[in-house]
Amino acid sequence: MKAKTILLALLCSIFFTTAFCQAAEQQAVPGPKAVFPEKHFEFPSVLEGTEVRHDFIIQNSGPGILKILKVLTG
């Protein structure tokens, strides 16, 4: 019974130490932050086959370089 208690205490301390270190690491390294002033846009009704276009502005409010690696339409 005593061995189980010691093992449980050891596992809990390892878990909390790992979680604390990860949280501290994430806070210590500030990176880029994408900000979208316009998050949604609806095109007006157009005739089929008409080309429509809209530019979305993306701003970087973080100190790091913002790299956009993939864009998906929805």
Secondary structure as UniProt FT lines:
FT   HELIX           2..28
FT   STRAND          34..35
FT   TURN            48..49
FT   STRAND          59..60
//
